[in-house]
Amino acid sequence: TIIEAKQSVRKFPDGFIFGAATASYQIEGGWDADGKTENIWDHMTHKEPCLIADCSNGDVADDSYNLYKRDVEMMRELGLQFYRFSLSWNRILPTSFPDKINEAGVQYYNNLINEMLKYNIEPMITLYHWDLPQKLQDMGGWANPHIVDWFADYARVAFENFGDRVKYWITMNEPREVCYQGYGDVTKAPRLNMKGIGEYMCAKNLLVAHAKAYDIYDKEFREKWGGTVGITLSATWHEPEGDMDADLAETINQFEWGQYAHPIFSETGDFPPIMKEMIAAKSAEQGFYRSRLPEFTPEELELVRGSSDFLGINHYSTFLVRKIDERDSFEVPSYWDDMEIVGYQPEEWEGGASSWLKVVPSGFYKLLHRLRELYDNPPIMITENGFSTRGGLEDDNRVSYYRLYLDAMLDAMDEGCDVIGYAAWSLMDNFEWMQGYTERFGLYEVDYSSPERTRTPRKAAFVYKEILRSRSLDPNYVPDTTVMTID
Ligand SMILES: O=S(=O)(O)CCCN1CCN(CCO[C@@H]2O[C@H](CO)[C@@H](O)[C@H](O)[C@H]2O)CC1
């Protein structure tokens, strides 16, 4: 189905900011350089290399640990206003705790931040983008309530060292992927697979940890530095097919991103009521003495509610939903059995290299309106949106994806959704987790066969550059891709 972008040229509002995003484990390399210690992705990829599609890892990745000046040059070529990147917890704190600060690690991030500020590119830091210190995972990781203080102590060190120059902070990247895929399944490190139990313990502790970090910024740093702190949620849009009742779609949206948005952005706080009801009923049925969904204490509820200045959203695609039936065999207990719903995407939908990435711009539009309705129109920063291919510079399908999704976003903004900025995922190809380097998301292609990890702009980089330069969306713009300049 060819989805036509509108033919008119559309302007972005003044004040709207454009960027691009990456993450530490996916780009830095230097996995054990200058005192950095092991995280759960180092550990997993070294222990079982071929869990990754191409048996690769992030030991070197894009080598941004050494090539960050080229990265900043690329940001200048694109004309980025901001760049979202994440800190490697144990590049800064080798023991995971603040008893020892690794000056070389702090220096790397200071070098990157200072190089960006030299060219007026705003740094946006994600404190946690999945690379937990292995030592903390050995002590239970996100299932251990002590992680609240471990994370808060780490956050304070980051605020102290970079907060004078960094005004945009994101505590967590995609809690649902951390908890469901890492603790309730085997599709992300640490692959604990404690279905129906681990992901909910992780969810509660991670939310409290996030809130404690927010509170620290609020009380100890906001007065003197005036930055903003938010959280980034992965938000897939789900919708009913045909005459299926809309409640099914609403339930899976609430289990997927409402699980984290409701405790922070809703009037009442706490997990979504539908989640509490369904998991409590299932737990009783299954003989548990108490619900498998942990409870917040009254103090925790208060700490979490309202603990974000903006809502970061990573959106890529849309799923249809159906009730679980005899075709399915979800384990009991499990996240999927708890909601008795499953998402799926029709074969004929046009997609990217990632199995779950179908081109459905209308889903983005609907998601933005739903978030506006549910949480009283919070300021939303699109912290990731992008398209994967198998490689190649003539990426017309990536160009089309960006145009369609930015067009859908402008429609939602024209109708009142408070979207304040947008970051393309990703500045350059990088380690795509369990898919290794087989799925490419970069505006710039990275050559992994060259020790220099040469970065080359794709057609989409030239188109994105023009969108940022003209601050408008022209579906008929044809870029001259012969040379990339810094304007
Ligand atoms: O419901 S299911 O579990 O059957 C599948 C739902 C679809 N998921 C939604 C979340 N998305 C996270 C994307 O993950 C984000 O996007 C980038 C590209 O993957 C990563 O490289 C980034 O690190 C990450 O922040 C992966 C696909």
The ligand as a Tripos MOL2 file, in Angstrom:
@<TRIPOS>MOLECULE
LIG
   27    28     1     0     0
SMALL
NO_CHARGES

@<TRIPOS>ATOM
      1 O1          5.1890   -6.3520   21.4520 O.2       1 LIG1
      2 S1          6.3980   -7.1040   21.0000 S.O2      1 LIG1
      3 O2          7.3470   -7.2690   22.0980 O.2       1 LIG1
      4 O3          6.0470   -8.3790   20.3760 O.3       1 LIG1
      5 C1          7.1990   -6.1530   19.7960 C.3       1 LIG1
      6 C2          6.7300   -4.7200   19.9000 C.3       1 LIG1
      7 C3          7.6100   -3.8890   19.0270 C.3       1 LIG1
      8 N1          8.8010   -3.4480   19.7540 N.3       1 LIG1
      9 C4          8.4850   -2.1630   20.3620 C.3       1 LIG1
     10 C5          9.6790   -1.5470   21.0120 C.3       1 LIG1
     11 N2         10.7740   -1.4450   20.0540 N.3       1 LIG1
     12 C6         11.9010   -0.9300   20.8110 C.3       1 LIG1
     13 C7         12.7870   -0.1950   19.8900 C.3       1 LIG1
     14 O4         14.0040    0.0340   20.6140 O.3       1 LIG1
     15 C8         14.5000    1.3260   20.4380 C.3       1 LIG1
     16 O5         14.6260    1.4790   19.0530 O.3       1 LIG1
     17 C9         15.8590    1.2410   18.3740 C.3       1 LIG1
     18 C10        15.5720    0.3570   17.1620 C.3       1 LIG1
     19 O6         15.1490   -0.8940   17.5820 O.3       1 LIG1
     20 C11        16.9210    0.6700   19.2690 C.3       1 LIG1
     21 O7         18.1440    0.5800   18.5830 O.3       1 LIG1
     22 C12        17.0320    1.6160   20.4450 C.3       1 LIG1
     23 O8         18.1530    1.3260   21.2560 O.3       1 LIG1
     24 C13        15.7680    1.4830   21.2840 C.3       1 LIG1
     25 O9         15.6530    2.6080   22.1190 O.3       1 LIG1
     26 C14        11.1220   -2.7430   19.4670 C.3       1 LIG1
     27 C15         9.9310   -3.3630   18.8420 C.3       1 LIG1
@<TRIPOS>BOND
     1     1     2 2
     2     2     3 2
     3     2     4 1
     4     2     5 1
     5     5     6 1
     6     6     7 1
     7     7     8 1
     8     8     9 1
     9     8    27 1
    10     9    10 1
    11    10    11 1
    12    11    12 1
    13    11    26 1
    14    12    13 1
    15    13    14 1
    16    14    15 1
    17    15    16 1
    18    15    24 1
    19    16    17 1
    20    17    18 1
    21    17    20 1
    22    18    19 1
    23    20    21 1
    24    20    22 1
    25    22    23 1
    26    22    24 1
    27    24    25 1
    28    26    27 1
@<TRIPOS>SUBSTRUCTURE
     1 LIG1         1 GROUP 0 **** ****
